Amino acid sequence: MTGESSVVIEQTVKEHEKLVVLIDSLLEAFNKLPTDIEWPEVQWLPDSEILDFIRIQAISLQNAKESIMRGFYRDAYHLIRMVFEAYFLLRLISTCEKYPRRIKLRQAEGDPNLEFTKQRVFKQLGKIHDKRLVKIYEESKNILIAVVKVAPVKDDKGRDTDYIVPFYYNAWRQYRPIEHHVKRGSTLRFLEGEWSIMPKRSRLKEDKSNRQLYNWFLSFGSMLDNLQLNGVLNMKTSTRVIVHYNFLSNFSHSTSDSIKNLLRLEYHYMVGGGGALISYNHYYSELALLYTCHLLSMYLEHAIYYLTKWRHIPVKSDRFYYSMCQKVEDDFGYFWFIFNKPHEYDRFAHANRKCNYKKKRFYCPEDIRLIDVRYYEDPLYRLKQMHQSFHEITTGNIFNSPFPRADALR
């Protein structure tokens, strides 16, 4: 360990000790969880795969925490972005019942017009899906979308059980990114093929299938759409997801703005016009630790929900796990993330923006309902603002920071 790293670690622990300790406690809870699950005699493969999925994300967040401690902020945020996106994939593949089915309209012989074809297809879909058909709407002139609830798993006697495997879980298992992103079109002739004695398989067909799975169900945009379809997100929470996705993506791509911001905000500073030296930054470290803490809590909460509510598998000390998640909100809920409530600072900021000085319309934070508070656009800027106390002279509104810092004024 270099001298620079040890200084960063000491400073991080000194300024964020309570947050670091809580993250370590959450990581310990993930290690404890497998021993508290009371598995039935027959275990379903999706259950173990979902828990493995969650475990992998927790490991990545542990690595993110270690990177934060050493001052490798860009690497930490890159990991956080990956785990952040994976959380919404997890919600989709583990508990979402409704999925969209795309139908391309083709006029059959005897169909007088396209409208007749639509009505014929409507009837066919009703017969196929019966009560599981939620609604049908037009995506375009020739494309219908049928929203369908997935059918329950049947037992060995052909009867419906209470167990549901989401359609998205099967799409996730079938999707092959290598087939989608690499083996495409004219590149195939440069790649090794099948043995000449074996029947040819259609790689182009596989590529199309994987492309459709990705575009319709597993891309970031389609995930948000399908989570809204299932009521996990709405327009407000989807907007919050997009804000953080855009912010975190800035660390994953070496754009000019990304590099300049990292240097300007003292993440690294240049020495003699070349090379980079690691330095501690309070705001980068605090925000990254807040992301890590809240994401661990969200994964843990969903793991317990999936096991106990969705699958009816008992978990010993489940109240302990829920209390851990509640502690994150109690102690660090000032980080207004996806599903929690805005802070008093956000009401203060919204009240000030809502005021119209020319028309003599003024609002106090108490006048603003929590549900009406607008979301912020820059998580790092908001955090720095929260470390300052404000007295808006024109409106008289006051915000007393719970953790003021002199360097926040810079």
Buried (B, 14 or more C-beta within 10 A) or exposed (E): EEEBBEBBBEBBEEBBEEBBEBBEBBBEBBEEBEEBBEEEEEEBEBBEBBBEBBBEBBEBBBBBBBBBBBBBBBBBBBBBBBBBBBBBBBBBBBBBBBBBBEBEBEEEEEBEEEEEBBEBBBEEBEEEBEEBBBEBEEEEEBEBBBBBBBBBEEEEEEEEEEBBBBBBBBBBEEBBEEBBEEBBEEEEEEEEEEEEEEEEEEBEEBBBBBBBBBEBBBEBEBBBBBBBBBEBBEEEBBBBBBBBBEBBBBBBEEEEEBEEBBEEBBBBBEEEEEEEEBBBBBBBBBBBBBBBBBBBBBBBBBBBBBBBEBBEBEBEEBEEBBEBBBBBBEEBBBBBBBEBEBBBBBBBBBBBEBBEEEEEEBBBBEEBEEEEBBBBEEBBEBBBBBBBEBEBEEBEBEBEBEEEBEEBEE
